Amino acid sequence: MCDALQTPRQYSQPGDLIIGGITSQFFSLSDSDRFEEPPKGNLLHEPLALLKNYQHVLSLVFALKAINEDPHILPNVTLGFHIYDSYFDARMAFRNTLSLLFSQKRTVPNYNCGIWKNLIAVVGGLDSETTLHMATFLSLYKIPQVTYCLFAPAMSEVIQRSPLYQVVPNEEHQYTGIAQLLLYFHWKWVGIIAINDDKGDRFVQSLAHRFSQNDICIAFTERIPTYRSIYELYGMSGQFQNMIIFLTETNVDICIINADSQSMSALQIILVQFDPDSMRPIGKVWVMTAQFDFSSGIQHRNLDLQIFDGALSFALHLTEVQGFQKFLQRLNPHTEEDGFIRTFWQQAFDCVLPDINVDNETMNTCTGGEKLENLPGPFFEMNMTGQSYSIYNAAYAVAHALHDMSSSRTKYAIMVDGCKLECPKPQPFQLHRFLKTFSFNNSAGEEVSFDENGELTGGFDIINWVIFPNKSFLRVKIGRIDPQAPPGREFSMNDPTIMWHSRFNQVTAERERKENHFAAMIVLRVQKGRFQTRRVGDLKNVHDGLDRDMDDCSKCPYHKYPTKDRNGCLPKNLHFLCYGEPLGISLAVFALSLSLTTAVVLGIFVKHRNTPIVKANNRELSYLVLISLLLCFLCSFLFIGQPRFLICLLRQAVFGVLFTVAISSVLMKTILVVLAFMASKPGSKMKKWLGKCFANSVIAFCSFVQVCLCLVCLCNDPPFPDVDMDSLAEEIIVECNEGSAKMLYYILGYMGFLSLTSFFVAFFARKLPDSFNEAKFITFSMLVFCSVWVSFVPTYVSSKGKYMTAVEIFSILASGLGLLGCIFSPKCYIIVLRPELNNKGHLIRRNKLRI
């Protein structure tokens, strides 16, 4: 048996306890598997190094070295390490995680063939995908995993189910900081660039939610195609060419980037294709997330880094660590234990080590005396980066947790014959309770604390990047987002120190120029919970989309669509259900008619409240059903008109709660019919359940459950006004983004459960002897109600824009009409047209006939 995927690059050192590591510093140069033959053993023979990420390995080694030399942390224990790489590949992440657990040369799950495999914890990985791949196996064996990647808030539930501990703050603070930064500079017209996967979707959705609450408009969203290898990445040159053209021609100056390693590698390949002789200059203010550390691969040696001059980014907070630079200066490329350094050294210094045979005689030979400090900053830094500092803290977190566990075990050790027994070797699962909610001081003198969710308490620094012509750069801290700061001081800036790109002489002047430019086009804005469109007079030199006789074609802006002759662009119209169109008028008239009808029925019941037919089936519940139906019909008006923030927030919840009150009241009426019949039997104890208290309690409980479901959905991911520019070619859909897409289905699911319960109870009670037994009518009404909402789901999913809203309004009205007509029309017929039947004598006579 042999492994299909070989892992020749690893770095290990023995010890009493082993800390594993999975880094991400190599890109695979292999093609994707075709599943036509077994995977090749040399799949990763010549990977491409992301040079700066080698510092992640070195920071872990440096931290463990410092811990072993500190007599106060683990005086009688030596920590070893075993480090592999993920190659940014799911297969290798799984494979090397298994190698950490079981073996070095051959992976046999549940068999530990290594000599010193005393694995106590694992540090890694760089991104959320790698981290979760590792957690798949580590969680099975209860091995603590300390990660240094940022997780989106939507993945917090997944993290809590795994033994993960984060030495980085919650990414929620970063999203809040981005919105605050844009508001600070009054930037309201921005673009977003993210990779086209689930991680990118979460990034875009999270920002769109916050931007809509702060009147910030998203001008465009560019998605970088996903890729599994560098070969695939370079095969997308056609798509990248279109993106670089778009970036040069767009008038949007503020670009927000989800700056993880894969996105930035792809973006750098895109920017390499920039031709300054034939293209307009790319003058952007780049706003990047905390994953950005200005790293560049050797394939980007010719990239003009001045493009990023003046960029702003969020960064993990770090403190200078003494002794790290001297540790780097002592590195030797001939170290046998380090399986990474040879590849790093050769690619960083563009040379070949003497013991490697190459056919190319023009290649320089590495002497081993090359200086790391001579490498450009994008390739390697002598100071710790934010991610390396997080790894450094991760090692100290494990060491201090082991120290606390050792102190606890020693304190309660058993005494036998006056001698203290030797404590057994610590097990990984025992470490978990010591990693939760604790703090320590690292060797840099900084306090590191974890909260109850296993996340680092703290915030992010805001960095201004100053790029020099020789490709060196300077990080300038200009602000901070600190959630632990007093209210109102969480966001702080020191903008006089900001160095902007040479294209932006003054931020204020540039912002005014942009506002004047945007005055010539239609701008969709979210302001105070409502949408506005405005068109101002023509300005000179503004492209109106009607230029003719062009030699080449260009794509229309997002807010425009091409003319029929494809010779210009026209503004898109807004698309939403309004009162000024036949569909909106029809639904509004239908809703108003049903509301008036319900009010008339309620008036009839109040007027004849002392008649037998009204009293027979609990008139208070009848009043409650009619009032809730009246409000349900009126709530359909919340769905007509321009979406506003408050309306988007409440409309689904209001509809769900009102219908729940109506259905639970109908359910209680059915239950009372059954209880009344059972109570009529001699010796029955059911009479105590026929009071108002029981009925009110059941209705209140059923409604309370629905209210809780709505509150959970609203607090977790509240709805907000949004626009969809892509679904319709000639219109911009103005809609309510429901936030949690499952909210409506939770509401309908609970209503369906209540209606089905009412249906079955009424079905079995339909033949009970009672002149005014309405169980048969309730059975039919619940059948109509369920039929309407079952047919609603596929129709709703297949609709778009205002037609989706119209489907929901029609379903609300139709289902309400079913309840109103089936339950109350027979009673109104007797009360209004056959009053002679509405008497006690008729009730007694009918009962005798049945007997």
Disulfide bonds with the S-S distance in Angstrom:
Cys351-Cys366 1.77
Cys556-Cys569 1.96
Cys648-Cys736 1.81
